[in-house]
Amino acid sequence: MFSTRFSLYEDLKVEGFRILPDVLWEFLQSIQPTTQEWSQLDVPFSMVKLEGNGKIIDATPMFLSWMNDGIMPTCIDDIFPIAEKPEGIVLLGLLKKEKAVEFCFPIFTSKGEHWVNGKSCKQSDGTLSILLQSVHDYVSLHQKYVKLKNTLDEQHIIKEELKIQQFQQNERLESITQLLMDMVKDQDIQLGNWDESLSKIVTQLAQFLGITRVSVWEYKSESKSICSIQYYNQGVVTRDPIEIVEATAPIYFSAILNQQVILSEDAQENKWTKEFTDFYLKPLQIKSMLDVPFFIEDRLGGIICCEQQYTSYSWTPEDVLLARGMADIITIAWKSNQRKLAEQTIVESKEKIKQQNRILEVQRDEIRWMNERLEEKVKNRTEELFIRNKQLEEYAFMNAHKLRGPLCRLKGLIYLFQKDPNAESYRDELIHYITVSAEELDAVVHQITQKLHENYTKE
């Protein structure tokens, strides 16, 4: 209010005290000037309140300072030696004479009167203009000081706000770093438990950012599509498979295939995500999206998608940093899962090999047993063949010697009986010899039969 009133009077060199004394009084009462500030003025000034008898009833801080420093007389009579003394609010100037010790006191009262060197003046001798100019100069100087102070205060406030912001940012970065470290050390991620790992990733990311939805999508190069494999939706983790093909959102797919992070505070208007508006964003009331790709063996494996429903969300660099970190953890979880599957395959293969080894052991034992039996059988068979050969030899001997003799004689007698014309003359003799040979042959056959029967009985 004060500076506005003073700005209405740019020229204070004119006759008359146009600034209301009470306003100037309030101004001088409200400040605590320094000697350095007042030394810059041609006419340092102050104000006092006087009663009719000239008694000082109040004074501005600078007037009291003059009195304390011995610049201003402590007795009012030394200031106003005349009998008639001004009363009310008095503006008093301390005018130094060049190379002189004494002081002049230009005075202007609220009644419009002014004194110079203790004398009441009807007209100005120029000292009043100097005094008023000094007032104007100080007010201008003070305004500049206030403006500079306000600027410095604003800069200090901005600096403090930046410190607070930096502190909060550092705290958030520390929290993000700690969260990522905890996730990397998580047992499910280390052991390659794929579903459990994805569930923890989407849950932790959604809760840390304070958003409603986080999902993981797998990129399928053969069908040129992305398919959701894990969802966090307002506190619930589900597997709700949704497939989006490249043909429905070619601009979006070109971005993720180029490994681009997609930030959209207004997803329905963003050039990368507005293709989803009708079939995805509006039905689910999604306002903002942050999509970060993750990679599997140096190729696009999919994306992790952060979504805010109902209200917009301004994504910060720290949010992007966290989402990128979680995308890398998905890659770590996938590799752990592949290692787990490989280890399971190795374990299964080892178990199959053990089973096959057990089968081979059984078969080897059977073969060993069969070989042992075979050796025994061969031995027995050899012995049997040896006995058979002995029997055959005995049979051959009996056949060659015992059986052959009677048989040949019998055949010879029969031949004589048939061919000899004189056989009838010794017919009886031939029949006798035939009978003897036949009986001898029968005895030999009986002997052979008995031998064979004995061998069979032994077997």
Buried (B, 14 or more C-beta within 10 A) or exposed (E): EBEEBBEEEEEBEEEEBEBEBEEBBBBBEEBEBEEEBBEEBEBBBBBBBBEEEBEBEEBBBBBBBBBEEEEBEEEBEEBBEEEEBBBBBBBBBBBEEEEEEEBBBBBBBBEEBBBBBEEBBEEBEEBBBBBBBBBBBBBBBBBEEEEEEEEEEEEEEEEEEEEEEEEEBEEBBEEBEEBBEEBBEBEBBBBBBBBBBBBBBBBBBBEBBEBBBBBBBBBEEEEEBBBBBBBBBEEEBEEEEEEBBBEBBEEBBEBBBEEBBBBBBEBBEBEBBBBBBEEBBEEBEBBBBBBBBBBBEEEBBBBBBBBBBEEEBEBEEBBBBBBBBBBBBBBBBBBBBBEBEEEEEEEEEEEEEEEEEEEEEEEEEEEEEEEEEEEEEEEEEEEEEEEBEEBEEBBEEBBEEBBEBBBEBBEEBEEBBEEEEEBEEBEEEBEEBBEBBBEBBEEBBEEBEEBEEEBEEEE
